[in-house]
Amino acid sequence: MVHRITSLLVAKPDFPWPDRTTLNHHALDTYAAALPAGSAPSRGPAPPPASA
């Protein structure tokens, strides 16, 4: 996915692209929306490490 966006940015520099942050967020949100429920990592805090 990143390679495709990078290639397009290089190949079409005169295209009226949105700012990079907006473009990146949209691409990642679109990618994450296509994942099956529960397969994307949680955006919440990481759980504490398991004690050995």
Secondary structure as UniProt FT lines:
FT   HELIX           2..11
FT   TURN            13..14
FT   HELIX           20..33
FT   TURN            37..38
//
